[in-house]
Amino acid sequence: MIAEPLIQLDRLTVGFPTPDAGWRYAVDGVTLAIGAGERVGLVGESGSGKSLTALACLGLVPAPGRVTGGSVCVAGADISKMSGVGLDRLRGGEIGIIMQEAVEALNPVYTVGFQVAESVAAHHDLGRREARRVALSLLTDAALEAPEEIARAYPHELSGGQAQRVMFALALAGKPRILIADEPTSALDLLTQAQVIELLDRLVDEGGMGLLLISHDLVVVEGVVDRVAVMNQGRIVEEGPINAVFSSPHHPYTRMLLASAPGRRAELSDREGDHVDG
């Protein structure tokens, strides 16, 4: 039981209006809590509601959708009662997020260094020169080779792996207490995937943050998290410690997901001991 969750979703429901004046519920009664230092995975097929759940945590449900029921509390505060300023402080301050398709998430008309420095300045009382210095440090922490060159580059000049590392730097600019990583390895080759996951692992450990890792890739999730929630058609159908859920799944949907990834145990055999209860 989590005493003081950083994120608390209580029967969260997100709906979209339909042509017949009804509602289609893309997230349906989701309850989930994540505490400081916890690593939680949210898994399911594309379209199951995972990413929309993450956006709801930041008050970013795209129109015409909206939260139609339940609540989202971050560090004890109901975000539905926050002003625009409060939400701005929340995004990147309390919660950092790494979005899918990193290159598309970056602004194409500004250099990488400018964008990271602007994010730093938005969350800290720093002058322009100091914000640039911190931005360069964040790019270095994100394991980017030649960070000075990356800082001068535009998003279209980056590889997929470089862009994803830049997203890590942006997400950590406000020193968040919890990090949401939404499909952080999508569209990357296997070697770059492994490097990005290693970086995620290290940064979460060093920062002492809570983590919500969203992915359809069970191999990635099993190598990083301690607890997992399985999502299907907008609902969480199974939740528990990663070892228990993946070794003895109860829900048919969970069993189907695991059956579709037959190589996951072999690929992660050298890390299984990390998740055995002492």
ABEGO torsion letter per residue (X at the ends): XBABBABBBBGBBBBBBBAAGBBBBABBGBBBBBBBGBBBBBBEBBGAGAAAAAAAAAGABBOABBBABEBBBBGGBBAAABBAAAAAAABGAABBBBBBGAAAABBAABBAAAAAAAAAAAABBBBAAAAAAAAAAAAAAAGBBGAAAAAABBAAABBAAAAAAAAAAAAAAAGBABBBBBGAABGBBAAAAAAAAAAAAAAAAAAGBBBBBBBABAAAAAAABABBBBBBGGBBABBEBAAAAAABBABAAAAAAAAABAAAAAAAAAAAAAABBX
